[in-house]
Amino acid sequence: MRSLKRDTMHNTYTCLINTPLGKMRAAAKKGAIIGLWFENQKYYPSVNELREWIETEKYGIFRSLKIWLGEYFAGKKKRHNFPLAPEGTPFQLKIWDILSQTEYGTITNYGKIAKTFTFTTMFKTTPRVVGGAVRRNPISILIPCHRVLGANKSLIGYAGGLDKKQFLLELEGIKID
């Protein structure tokens, strides 16, 4: 393990965090969260990426993230105040920004996100294309892709697994039949 010296734009830091749903891998760069994945979920960082990252729990934002996640899973925290810097295409970044506006305890669907994207950018997109961007969300929970349901309020699509999605929705007071 490399030692934590100074934060440069080239360093990515990572650690594992225990949650009621299993371990989550956090990644940060330049003081911002760039990733939060359930261990071994779809689109989990590659072995090559992980080799390049510096494993440490001492990176400042990780301490705060662990506390926040503990309070979130205890039903005490609804909003986060972490700087986020997900890495993606301009389209994905815009979709994730729209997704971030979905409040705790509420749901949305791919069609609504597509309409918001079209309205705010003047570029037309479809729910299917939005789904591709939502699936690639690298920051679980903080960018709340678990709050996106199918058009008929069906429980579909979550890279961490539908059991985790259902748990997170129920934690936030949302019942899906």
C-alpha positions in Angstrom: 0.0 0.0 0.0 1.4 3.4 -1.0 1.4 6.1 1.7 -0.9 9.0 1.6 1.3 12.1 1.0 -0.4 14.9 -0.9 -3.5 15.0 -2.9 -2.6 15.6 -6.6 -4.9 15.6 -9.6 -3.4 12.2 -10.6 -4.2 10.3 -7.3 -7.4 8.4 -6.8 -8.0 7.1 -3.3 -10.2 4.2 -2.4 -11.5 2.3 0.6 -14.1 -0.3 1.5 -17.0 0.7 3.7 -19.3 -1.8 5.5 -23.0 -1.2 5.1 -26.1 -3.2 5.9 -26.2 -4.2 2.3 -22.6 -5.4 2.2 -19.3 -3.7 1.4 -19.2 -0.7 -0.8 -16.1 0.6 -2.6 -15.6 4.4 -2.4 -13.3 6.3 -4.6 -12.3 10.0 -4.4 -10.0 12.4 -6.2 -9.2 16.1 -5.4 -11.5 16.0 -2.4 -14.6 14.8 -4.2 -16.3 11.4 -4.4 -15.9 9.9 -7.9 -17.4 6.5 -7.2 -19.4 4.5 -4.7 -20.2 0.9 -5.7 -21.6 -2.2 -4.0 -18.7 -4.7 -4.0 -18.7 -6.6 -7.3 -21.8 -4.9 -8.7 -22.1 -4.4 -12.5 -19.7 -1.7 -13.7 -17.5 -2.2 -10.6 -14.0 -0.8 -11.1 -11.7 -3.1 -13.0 -8.8 -4.9 -11.4 -6.4 -2.6 -13.4 -8.2 0.5 -12.0 -8.0 -0.7 -8.5 -4.3 -1.4 -8.8 -3.7 2.2 -9.8 -5.7 3.6 -6.8 -4.3 4.3 -3.4 -6.0 2.2 -0.7 -6.5 4.2 2.5 -9.3 4.9 5.0 -7.5 8.1 6.0 -8.5 10.3 3.1 -10.6 13.0 4.7 -13.8 12.6 2.7 -14.0 8.9 3.5 -14.4 9.5 7.2 -17.3 11.8 6.6 -18.8 9.4 4.0 -18.7 6.5 6.5 -20.5 8.6 9.1 -23.1 9.8 6.6 -23.8 6.3 5.3 -24.2 5.0 8.8 -26.7 7.7 9.5 -28.5 7.2 6.1 -28.9 3.4 6.8 -30.2 4.3 10.2 -32.9 6.5 8.6 -31.4 9.7 10.1 -29.8 11.3 7.0 -31.7 12.3 3.9 -29.4 14.7 2.1 -25.7 14.6 1.6 -23.3 17.5 1.2 -20.4 15.8 -0.4 -18.7 17.2 -3.5 -19.3 14.8 -6.3 -17.2 14.5 -9.4 -18.4 11.5 -11.4 -16.5 10.8 -14.6 -18.6 10.2 -17.7 -19.7 11.6 -21.0 -21.4 15.1 -21.2 -24.7 13.3 -21.7 -24.2 11.0 -18.7 -23.2 13.9 -16.5 -26.4 15.8 -17.4 -28.5 12.8 -16.7 -26.8 12.2 -13.4 -27.3 15.9 -12.5 -31.0 15.6 -13.3 -31.1 12.3 -11.3 -29.5 14.1 -8.3 -32.5 16.3 -8.1 -34.8 13.4 -7.1 -35.5 14.0 -3.5 -35.3 11.4 -0.7 -38.5 9.4 -0.4 -39.6 10.2 -4.0 -39.4 8.2 -7.2 -39.1 9.1 -10.9 -38.9 7.2 -14.1 -36.8 7.1 -17.3 -39.5 8.9 -19.3 -39.6 11.9 -16.8 -35.8 12.1 -16.9 -35.8 12.1 -20.7 -38.4 14.9 -20.8 -36.4 17.0 -18.3 -33.3 16.5 -20.4 -35.1 17.5 -23.6 -36.6 20.5 -21.9 -33.3 21.8 -20.3 -31.0 21.1 -23.2 -33.3 21.3 -26.3 -31.9 18.0 -27.4 -34.4 15.1 -27.7 -33.6 11.8 -26.0 -35.6 8.7 -25.2 -36.2 6.7 -22.0 -34.1 3.8 -23.3 -31.1 6.1 -23.8 -31.6 7.6 -20.4 -31.6 4.1 -18.9 -28.2 3.5 -20.4 -26.8 6.6 -18.6 -28.6 5.8 -15.3 -27.1 2.2 -15.4 -23.6 3.7 -15.6 -24.0 5.9 -12.6 -20.8 5.5 -10.7 -21.9 7.0 -7.4 -24.6 4.8 -5.9 -27.0 6.2 -3.2 -25.5 9.8 -3.4 -26.7 10.0 -7.0 -29.9 8.2 -6.4 -30.4 5.9 -9.3 -32.3 3.5 -6.9 -35.2 6.1 -7.1 -35.8 5.4 -10.8 -38.6 3.0 -11.6 -40.1 1.7 -14.8 -43.0 3.7 -16.4 -45.6 1.5 -14.6 -43.7 1.9 -11.3 -42.1 -1.5 -11.8 -38.8 -2.3 -10.0 -36.3 -2.6 -12.8 -32.7 -2.0 -13.5 -30.2 -1.5 -10.7 -26.5 -2.4 -11.1 -26.2 -3.3 -7.4 -29.1 -5.8 -7.7 -32.9 -5.4 -7.4 -32.8 -6.7 -3.8 -30.6 -3.7 -2.8 -32.8 -1.3 -4.8 -35.9 -2.5 -3.0 -34.2 -2.2 0.4 -33.1 1.4 -0.3 -36.6 2.4 -1.5 -38.2 0.8 1.6 -35.6 2.6 3.8 -36.8 5.8 2.3 -40.5 4.9 2.9 -41.3 3.8 -0.7 -43.3 0.6 -1.0 -43.2 -1.2 -4.4 -45.8 -4.0 -4.9 
